[in-house]
Amino acid sequence: MDRELREACRDAARASRFEVEVKEFWYFAPTAFDKDCVAAVKRAAEAQGFPAMDIISGAGHDAVVHGARRAHGDGLRALCRRHQP
């Protein structure tokens, strides 16, 4: 995603003859969630007729960053229609 953003900014800058600089100022490494918890949540969602997909979370939310260090987690996200991929 980072590479695609930088390429899009570079292309837009060329097309508009402006200079663009992209600086990373905030980064959280992706959080690894417990595979068994993820699988259980995915099975439960699919059993109810809901789609499930794997995502990478590096959002830095307290529940992700601090919670995953203390307990098993699944990274459950419920997306509204507007935010469906």
Biopython code that builds the backbone (N, CA, C, O; Angstrom):
import numpy as np
from Bio.PDB.StructureBuilder import StructureBuilder

atoms = [
    (1, "MET", "N", (0.825, -1.185, 0.000)),
    (1, "MET", "CA", (0.000, 0.000, 0.000)),
    (1, "MET", "C", (0.874, 1.256, 0.000)),
    (1, "MET", "O", (0.580, 2.238, -0.682)),
    (2, "ASP", "N", (1.946, 1.201, 0.776)),
    (2, "ASP", "CA", (2.847, 2.350, 0.836)),
    (2, "ASP", "C", (3.429, 2.655, -0.542)),
    (2, "ASP", "O", (3.458, 3.806, -0.978)),
    (3, "ARG", "N", (3.889, 1.609, -1.215)),
    (3, "ARG", "CA", (4.477, 1.788, -2.555)),
    (3, "ARG", "C", (3.455, 2.379, -3.519)),
    (3, "ARG", "O", (3.774, 3.277, -4.297)),
    (4, "GLU", "N", (2.220, 1.871, -3.465)),
    (4, "GLU", "CA", (1.181, 2.379, -4.366)),
    (4, "GLU", "C", (0.866, 3.848, -4.093)),
    (4, "GLU", "O", (0.647, 4.621, -5.026)),
    (5, "LEU", "N", (0.842, 4.233, -2.823)),
    (5, "LEU", "CA", (0.594, 5.632, -2.471)),
    (5, "LEU", "C", (1.711, 6.522, -3.009)),
    (5, "LEU", "O", (1.448, 7.571, -3.597)),
    (6, "ARG", "N", (2.944, 6.105, -2.807)),
    (6, "ARG", "CA", (4.081, 6.903, -3.272)),
    (6, "ARG", "C", (4.078, 7.035, -4.799)),
    (6, "ARG", "O", (4.371, 8.106, -5.331)),
    (7, "GLU", "N", (3.748, 5.951, -5.499)),
    (7, "GLU", "CA", (3.680, 6.007, -6.962)),
    (7, "GLU", "C", (2.565, 6.936, -7.431)),
    (7, "GLU", "O", (2.754, 7.704, -8.375)),
    (8, "ALA", "N", (1.412, 6.874, -6.782)),
    (8, "ALA", "CA", (0.294, 7.745, -7.154)),
    (8, "ALA", "C", (0.647, 9.209, -6.919)),
    (8, "ALA", "O", (0.304, 10.066, -7.734)),
    (9, "CYS", "N", (1.323, 9.504, -5.822)),
    (9, "CYS", "CA", (1.739, 10.886, -5.543)),
    (9, "CYS", "C", (2.763, 11.356, -6.569)),
    (9, "CYS", "O", (2.699, 12.488, -7.048)),
    (10, "ARG", "N", (3.706, 10.480, -6.901)),
    (10, "ARG", "CA", (4.709, 10.825, -7.906)),
    (10, "ARG", "C", (4.056, 11.116, -9.253)),
    (10, "ARG", "O", (4.406, 12.092, -9.917)),
    (11, "ASP", "N", (3.105, 10.270, -9.659)),
    (11, "ASP", "CA", (2.413, 10.459, -10.938)),
    (11, "ASP", "C", (1.588, 11.743, -10.945)),
    (11, "ASP", "O", (1.564, 12.467, -11.941)),
    (12, "ALA", "N", (0.917, 12.020, -9.835)),
    (12, "ALA", "CA", (0.116, 13.248, -9.744)),
    (12, "ALA", "C", (1.017, 14.477, -9.798)),
    (12, "ALA", "O", (0.668, 15.484, -10.414)),
    (13, "ALA", "N", (2.170, 14.392, -9.154)),
    (13, "ALA", "CA", (3.105, 15.518, -9.165)),
    (13, "ALA", "C", (3.617, 15.782, -10.578)),
    (13, "ALA", "O", (3.694, 16.930, -11.015)),
    (14, "ARG", "N", (3.960, 14.726, -11.278)),
    (14, "ARG", "CA", (4.423, 14.886, -12.663)),
    (14, "ARG", "C", (3.348, 15.521, -13.537)),
    (14, "ARG", "O", (3.626, 16.433, -14.316)),
    (15, "ALA", "N", (2.133, 15.036, -13.401)),
    (15, "ALA", "CA", (1.033, 15.522, -14.237)),
    (15, "ALA", "C", (0.693, 16.981, -13.951)),
    (15, "ALA", "O", (0.277, 17.714, -14.848)),
    (16, "SER", "N", (0.871, 17.397, -12.708)),
    (16, "SER", "CA", (0.488, 18.760, -12.329)),
    (16, "SER", "C", (1.682, 19.708, -12.228)),
    (16, "SER", "O", (1.510, 20.904, -11.992)),
    (17, "ARG", "N", (2.893, 19.174, -12.406)),
    (17, "ARG", "CA", (4.131, 19.941, -12.304)),
    (17, "ARG", "C", (4.360, 20.530, -10.912)),
    (17, "ARG", "O", (4.952, 21.599, -10.765)),
    (18, "PHE", "N", (3.890, 19.827, -9.917)),
    (18, "PHE", "CA", (4.137, 20.202, -8.525)),
    (18, "PHE", "C", (5.120, 19.217, -7.929)),
    (18, "PHE", "O", (5.306, 18.113, -8.441)),
    (19, "GLU", "N", (5.744, 19.630, -6.843)),
    (19, "GLU", "CA", (6.601, 18.722, -6.095)),
    (19, "GLU", "C", (5.782, 18.112, -4.966)),
    (19, "GLU", "O", (4.976, 18.790, -4.328)),
    (20, "VAL", "N", (5.998, 16.845, -4.734)),
    (20, "VAL", "CA", (5.294, 16.141, -3.661)),
    (20, "VAL", "C", (6.322, 15.397, -2.830)),
    (20, "VAL", "O", (7.239, 14.775, -3.368)),
    (21, "GLU", "N", (6.164, 15.463, -1.523)),
    (21, "GLU", "CA", (7.026, 14.709, -0.618)),
    (21, "GLU", "C", (6.126, 13.911, 0.317)),
    (21, "GLU", "O", (5.234, 14.469, 0.954)),
    (22, "VAL", "N", (6.360, 12.621, 0.396)),
    (22, "VAL", "CA", (5.596, 11.747, 1.286)),
    (22, "VAL", "C", (6.514, 11.348, 2.430)),
    (22, "VAL", "O", (7.575, 10.763, 2.210)),
    (23, "LYS", "N", (6.105, 11.666, 3.644)),
    (23, "LYS", "CA", (6.900, 11.331, 4.827)),
    (23, "LYS", "C", (6.103, 10.399, 5.726)),
    (23, "LYS", "O", (4.944, 10.664, 6.043)),
    (24, "GLU", "N", (6.726, 9.325, 6.125)),
    (24, "GLU", "CA", (6.100, 8.437, 7.103)),
    (24, "GLU", "C", (6.402, 9.003, 8.484)),
    (24, "GLU", "O", (7.564, 9.178, 8.850)),
    (25, "PHE", "N", (5.347, 9.289, 9.252)),
    (25, "PHE", "CA", (5.561, 9.859, 10.581)),
    (25, "PHE", "C", (4.934, 9.017, 11.683)),
    (25, "PHE", "O", (5.064, 9.340, 12.863)),
    (26, "TRP", "N", (4.251, 7.934, 11.300)),
    (26, "TRP", "CA", (3.575, 7.101, 12.290)),
    (26, "TRP", "C", (3.556, 5.687, 11.745)),
    (26, "TRP", "O", (3.115, 5.472, 10.616)),
    (27, "TYR", "N", (4.015, 4.733, 12.507)),
    (27, "TYR", "CA", (4.033, 3.358, 12.029)),
    (27, "TYR", "C", (3.853, 2.394, 13.183)),
    (27, "TYR", "O", (4.523, 2.509, 14.209)),
    (28, "PHE", "N", (2.962, 1.458, 13.017)),
    (28, "PHE", "CA", (2.810, 0.333, 13.933)),
    (28, "PHE", "C", (2.959, -0.928, 13.105)),
    (28, "PHE", "O", (2.280, -1.094, 12.091)),
    (29, "ALA", "N", (3.821, -1.795, 13.519)),
    (29, "ALA", "CA", (3.984, -3.061, 12.801)),
    (29, "ALA", "C", (2.675, -3.846, 12.873)),
    (29, "ALA", "O", (1.944, -3.737, 13.858)),
    (30, "PRO", "N", (2.376, -4.626, 11.853)),
    (30, "PRO", "CA", (1.163, -5.451, 11.893)),
    (30, "PRO", "C", (1.161, -6.361, 13.117)),
    (30, "PRO", "O", (2.195, -6.912, 13.493)),
    (31, "THR", "N", (-0.003, -6.512, 13.730)),
    (31, "THR", "CA", (-0.164, -7.344, 14.914)),
    (31, "THR", "C", (-0.530, -8.759, 14.489)),
    (31, "THR", "O", (-1.454, -8.956, 13.700)),
    (32, "ALA", "N", (0.181, -9.727, 15.002)),
    (32, "ALA", "CA", (-0.137, -11.127, 14.721)),
    (32, "ALA", "C", (-1.211, -11.590, 15.705)),
    (32, "ALA", "O", (-1.017, -11.524, 16.919)),
    (33, "PHE", "N", (-2.327, -12.051, 15.185)),
    (33, "PHE", "CA", (-3.409, -12.539, 16.028)),
    (33, "PHE", "C", (-3.335, -14.052, 16.155)),
    (33, "PHE", "O", (-2.750, -14.727, 15.308)),
    (34, "ASP", "N", (-3.922, -14.573, 17.200)),
    (34, "ASP", "CA", (-3.943, -15.998, 17.451)),
    (34, "ASP", "C", (-4.693, -16.721, 16.328)),
    (34, "ASP", "O", (-5.860, -16.424, 16.071)),
    (35, "LYS", "N", (-4.035, -17.658, 15.667)),
    (35, "LYS", "CA", (-4.620, -18.336, 14.505)),
    (35, "LYS", "C", (-5.882, -19.117, 14.864)),
    (35, "LYS", "O", (-6.826, -19.154, 14.075)),
    (36, "ASP", "N", (-5.913, -19.749, 16.057)),
    (36, "ASP", "CA", (-7.096, -20.508, 16.468)),
    (36, "ASP", "C", (-8.285, -19.591, 16.724)),
    (36, "ASP", "O", (-9.417, -19.925, 16.375)),
    (37, "CYS", "N", (-8.028, -18.427, 17.337)),
    (37, "CYS", "CA", (-9.116, -17.464, 17.576)),
    (37, "CYS", "C", (-9.657, -16.924, 16.253)),
    (37, "CYS", "O", (-10.869, -16.806, 16.070)),
    (38, "VAL", "N", (-8.761, -16.602, 15.347)),
    (38, "VAL", "CA", (-9.174, -16.088, 14.038)),
    (38, "VAL", "C", (-10.026, -17.128, 13.321)),
    (38, "VAL", "O", (-11.073, -16.796, 12.764)),
    (39, "ALA", "N", (-9.584, -18.384, 13.331)),
    (39, "ALA", "CA", (-10.323, -19.456, 12.654)),
    (39, "ALA", "C", (-11.706, -19.649, 13.282)),
    (39, "ALA", "O", (-12.684, -19.868, 12.566)),
    (40, "ALA", "N", (-11.793, -19.570, 14.595)),
    (40, "ALA", "CA", (-13.090, -19.748, 15.272)),
    (40, "ALA", "C", (-14.059, -18.627, 14.924)),
    (40, "ALA", "O", (-15.238, -18.880, 14.675)),
    (41, "VAL", "N", (-13.576, -17.402, 14.904)),
    (41, "VAL", "CA", (-14.440, -16.273, 14.558)),
    (41, "VAL", "C", (-14.870, -16.369, 13.096)),
    (41, "VAL", "O", (-16.024, -16.094, 12.766)),
    (42, "LYS", "N", (-13.951, -16.756, 12.229)),
    (42, "LYS", "CA", (-14.274, -16.898, 10.804)),
    (42, "LYS", "C", (-15.342, -17.972, 10.593)),
    (42, "LYS", "O", (-16.288, -17.765, 9.833)),
    (43, "ARG", "N", (-15.193, -19.118, 11.263)),
    (43, "ARG", "CA", (-16.199, -20.192, 11.142)),
    (43, "ARG", "C", (-17.556, -19.731, 11.654)),
    (43, "ARG", "O", (-18.582, -20.014, 11.036)),
    (44, "ALA", "N", (-17.570, -19.024, 12.778)),
    (44, "ALA", "CA", (-18.834, -18.549, 13.349)),
    (44, "ALA", "C", (-19.511, -17.556, 12.417)),
    (44, "ALA", "O", (-20.727, -17.618, 12.235)),
    (45, "ALA", "N", (-18.758, -16.652, 11.830)),
    (45, "ALA", "CA", (-19.325, -15.670, 10.903)),
    (45, "ALA", "C", (-19.910, -16.369, 9.683)),
    (45, "ALA", "O", (-21.034, -16.081, 9.272)),
    (46, "GLU", "N", (-19.142, -17.289, 9.107)),
    (46, "GLU", "CA", (-19.600, -17.992, 7.915)),
    (46, "GLU", "C", (-20.812, -18.868, 8.207)),
    (46, "GLU", "O", (-21.680, -19.021, 7.348)),
    (47, "ALA", "N", (-20.884, -19.445, 9.406)),
    (47, "ALA", "CA", (-22.043, -20.262, 9.788)),
    (47, "ALA", "C", (-23.314, -19.426, 9.855)),
    (47, "ALA", "O", (-24.414, -19.945, 9.668)),
    (48, "GLN", "N", (-23.163, -18.137, 10.121)),
    (48, "GLN", "CA", (-24.313, -17.228, 10.177)),
    (48, "GLN", "C", (-24.583, -16.557, 8.834)),
    (48, "GLN", "O", (-25.482, -15.723, 8.722)),
    (49, "GLY", "N", (-23.811, -16.916, 7.827)),
    (49, "GLY", "CA", (-24.009, -16.355, 6.498)),
    (49, "GLY", "C", (-23.291, -15.038, 6.256)),
    (49, "GLY", "O", (-23.589, -14.342, 5.286)),
    (50, "PHE", "N", (-22.359, -14.692, 7.113)),
    (50, "PHE", "CA", (-21.601, -13.454, 6.942)),
    (50, "PHE", "C", (-20.262, -13.752, 6.282)),
    (50, "PHE", "O", (-19.647, -14.780, 6.563)),
    (51, "PRO", "N", (-19.807, -12.864, 5.408)),
    (51, "PRO", "CA", (-18.497, -13.089, 4.798)),
    (51, "PRO", "C", (-17.390, -12.827, 5.810)),
    (51, "PRO", "O", (-17.555, -12.056, 6.755)),
    (52, "ALA", "N", (-16.285, -13.475, 5.592)),
    (52, "ALA", "CA", (-15.121, -13.267, 6.455)),
    (52, "ALA", "C", (-13.892, -13.163, 5.569)),
    (52, "ALA", "O", (-13.791, -13.839, 4.545)),
    (53, "MET", "N", (-12.969, -12.317, 5.968)),
    (53, "MET", "CA", (-11.730, -12.181, 5.220)),
    (53, "MET", "C", (-10.601, -11.856, 6.173)),
    (53, "MET", "O", (-10.819, -11.261, 7.229)),
    (54, "ASP", "N", (-9.400, -12.245, 5.800)),
    (54, "ASP", "CA", (-8.226, -11.925, 6.600)),
    (54, "ASP", "C", (-7.793, -10.502, 6.291)),
    (54, "ASP", "O", (-7.804, -10.070, 5.139)),
    (55, "ILE", "N", (-7.411, -9.778, 7.342)),
    (55, "ILE", "CA", (-6.903, -8.425, 7.165)),
    (55, "ILE", "C", (-5.598, -8.293, 7.946)),
    (55, "ILE", "O", (-5.304, -9.101, 8.828)),
    (56, "ILE", "N", (-4.838, -7.289, 7.618)),
    (56, "ILE", "CA", (-3.623, -6.971, 8.354)),
    (56, "ILE", "C", (-3.922, -5.723, 9.167)),
    (56, "ILE", "O", (-4.381, -4.717, 8.627)),
    (57, "SER", "N", (-3.663, -5.790, 10.461)),
    (57, "SER", "CA", (-3.923, -4.645, 11.313)),
    (57, "SER", "C", (-2.627, -4.084, 11.854)),
    (57, "SER", "O", (-1.888, -4.762, 12.568)),
    (58, "GLY", "N", (-2.365, -2.853, 11.509)),
    (58, "GLY", "CA", (-1.246, -2.114, 12.081)),
    (58, "GLY", "C", (-1.755, -0.774, 12.555)),
    (58, "GLY", "O", (-1.032, 0.223, 12.562)),
    (59, "ALA", "N", (-3.028, -0.769, 12.954)),
    (59, "ALA", "CA", (-3.695, 0.489, 13.275)),
    (59, "ALA", "C", (-3.181, 1.141, 14.539)),
    (59, "ALA", "O", (-3.228, 2.365, 14.656)),
    (60, "GLY", "N", (-2.691, 0.361, 15.491)),
    (60, "GLY", "CA", (-2.169, 0.940, 16.716)),
    (60, "GLY", "C", (-3.211, 1.193, 17.780)),
    (60, "GLY", "O", (-2.939, 1.887, 18.760)),
    (61, "HIS", "N", (-4.406, 0.639, 17.605)),
    (61, "HIS", "CA", (-5.431, 0.784, 18.639)),
    (61, "HIS", "C", (-4.949, 0.101, 19.911)),
    (61, "HIS", "O", (-4.220, -0.889, 19.853)),
    (62, "ASP", "N", (-5.358, 0.632, 21.063)),
    (62, "ASP", "CA", (-4.940, 0.034, 22.330)),
    (62, "ASP", "C", (-5.302, -1.440, 22.407)),
    (62, "ASP", "O", (-4.510, -2.250, 22.890)),
    (63, "ALA", "N", (-6.490, -1.796, 21.934)),
    (63, "ALA", "CA", (-6.923, -3.189, 22.005)),
    (63, "ALA", "C", (-6.028, -4.084, 21.167)),
    (63, "ALA", "O", (-5.824, -5.251, 21.500)),
    (64, "VAL", "N", (-5.501, -3.551, 20.099)),
    (64, "VAL", "CA", (-4.630, -4.341, 19.225)),
    (64, "VAL", "C", (-3.226, -4.394, 19.805)),
    (64, "VAL", "O", (-2.670, -5.473, 20.010)),
    (65, "VAL", "N", (-2.661, -3.237, 20.065)),
    (65, "VAL", "CA", (-1.265, -3.169, 20.494)),
    (65, "VAL", "C", (-1.075, -3.766, 21.881)),
    (65, "VAL", "O", (-0.205, -4.615, 22.076)),
    (66, "HIS", "N", (-1.875, -3.335, 22.837)),
    (66, "HIS", "CA", (-1.676, -3.782, 24.210)),
    (66, "HIS", "C", (-2.405, -5.087, 24.497)),
    (66, "HIS", "O", (-1.883, -5.945, 25.209)),
    (67, "GLY", "N", (-3.592, -5.243, 23.956)),
    (67, "GLY", "CA", (-4.375, -6.453, 24.206)),
    (67, "GLY", "C", (-3.712, -7.695, 23.655)),
    (67, "GLY", "O", (-3.695, -8.728, 24.324)),
    (68, "ALA", "N", (-3.167, -7.626, 22.455)),
    (68, "ALA", "CA", (-2.547, -8.797, 21.835)),
    (68, "ALA", "C", (-1.299, -9.237, 22.592)),
    (68, "ALA", "O", (-0.888, -10.392, 22.481)),
    (69, "ARG", "N", (-0.703, -8.349, 23.346)),
    (69, "ARG", "CA", (0.477, -8.719, 24.135)),
    (69, "ARG", "C", (0.095, -9.490, 25.394)),
    (69, "ARG", "O", (0.909, -10.227, 25.950)),
    (70, "ARG", "N", (-1.144, -9.316, 25.837)),
    (70, "ARG", "CA", (-1.564, -9.900, 27.109)),
    (70, "ARG", "C", (-2.493, -11.106, 26.958)),
    (70, "ARG", "O", (-2.587, -11.936, 27.862)),
    (71, "ALA", "N", (-3.166, -11.202, 25.839)),
    (71, "ALA", "CA", (-4.154, -12.270, 25.665)),
    (71, "ALA", "C", (-4.260, -12.641, 24.197)),
    (71, "ALA", "O", (-3.851, -11.885, 23.316)),
    (72, "HIS", "N", (-4.818, -13.819, 23.951)),
    (72, "HIS", "CA", (-5.053, -14.229, 22.567)),
    (72, "HIS", "C", (-6.111, -13.318, 21.965)),
    (72, "HIS", "O", (-7.055, -12.919, 22.647)),
    (73, "GLY", "N", (-5.960, -13.000, 20.726)),
    (73, "GLY", "CA", (-6.927, -12.129, 20.066)),
    (73, "GLY", "C", (-7.233, -12.618, 18.676)),
    (73, "GLY", "O", (-6.543, -13.480, 18.132)),
    (74, "ASP", "N", (-8.285, -12.053, 18.108)),
    (74, "ASP", "CA", (-8.698, -12.499, 16.785)),
    (74, "ASP", "C", (-8.735, -11.373, 15.772)),
    (74, "ASP", "O", (-8.870, -11.646, 14.579)),
    (75, "GLY", "N", (-8.624, -10.126, 16.186)),
    (75, "GLY", "CA", (-8.652, -9.013, 15.250)),
    (75, "GLY", "C", (-9.997, -8.836, 14.579)),
    (75, "GLY", "O", (-10.053, -8.397, 13.430)),
    (76, "LEU", "N", (-11.077, -9.164, 15.258)),
    (76, "LEU", "CA", (-12.420, -9.079, 14.690)),
    (76, "LEU", "C", (-12.762, -7.655, 14.298)),
    (76, "LEU", "O", (-12.592, -6.727, 15.088)),
    (77, "ARG", "N", (-13.239, -7.485, 13.091)),
    (77, "ARG", "CA", (-13.700, -6.188, 12.610)),
    (77, "ARG", "C", (-15.043, -6.395, 11.934)),
    (77, "ARG", "O", (-15.210, -7.305, 11.123)),
    (78, "ALA", "N", (-15.973, -5.563, 12.268)),
    (78, "ALA", "CA", (-17.281, -5.592, 11.605)),
    (78, "ALA", "C", (-17.343, -4.372, 10.698)),
    (78, "ALA", "O", (-17.320, -3.236, 11.171)),
    (79, "LEU", "N", (-17.421, -4.609, 9.413)),
    (79, "LEU", "CA", (-17.421, -3.517, 8.448)),
    (79, "LEU", "C", (-18.833, -3.178, 8.021)),
    (79, "LEU", "O", (-19.654, -4.065, 7.790)),
    (80, "CYS", "N", (-19.109, -1.900, 7.917)),
    (80, "CYS", "CA", (-20.399, -1.488, 7.384)),
    (80, "CYS", "C", (-20.340, -1.582, 5.860)),
    (80, "CYS", "O", (-19.260, -1.738, 5.291)),
    (81, "ARG", "N", (-21.471, -1.489, 5.210)),
    (81, "ARG", "CA", (-21.500, -1.595, 3.755)),
    (81, "ARG", "C", (-20.605, -0.576, 3.084)),
    (81, "ARG", "O", (-19.993, -0.862, 2.055)),
    (82, "ARG", "N", (-20.526, 0.593, 3.650)),
    (82, "ARG", "CA", (-19.709, 1.669, 3.067)),
    (82, "ARG", "C", (-18.228, 1.294, 3.053)),
    (82, "ARG", "O", (-17.491, 1.726, 2.167)),
    (83, "HIS", "N", (-17.787, 0.498, 4.021)),
    (83, "HIS", "CA", (-16.367, 0.179, 4.133)),
    (83, "HIS", "C", (-16.037, -1.249, 3.692)),
    (83, "HIS", "O", (-14.955, -1.749, 4.000)),
    (84, "GLN", "N", (-16.920, -1.891, 2.998)),
    (84, "GLN", "CA", (-16.627, -3.217, 2.471)),
    (84, "GLN", "C", (-15.621, -3.097, 1.335)),
    (84, "GLN", "O", (-15.716, -2.174, 0.526)),
    (85, "PRO", "N", (-14.663, -4.008, 1.259)),
    (85, "PRO", "CA", (-13.682, -3.949, 0.168)),
    (85, "PRO", "C", (-14.316, -4.310, -1.165)),
    (85, "PRO", "O", (-13.636, -4.312, -2.192)),
]
sb = StructureBuilder()
sb.init_structure("model")
sb.init_model(0)
sb.init_chain("A")
sb.init_seg("    ")
for serial, (resi, resn, name, xyz) in enumerate(atoms, 1):
    if name == "N":
        sb.init_residue(resn, " ", resi, " ")
    sb.init_atom(name, np.array(xyz, "f"), 0.0, 1.0, " ", f" {name:<3s}", serial, name[0])
structure = sb.get_structure()
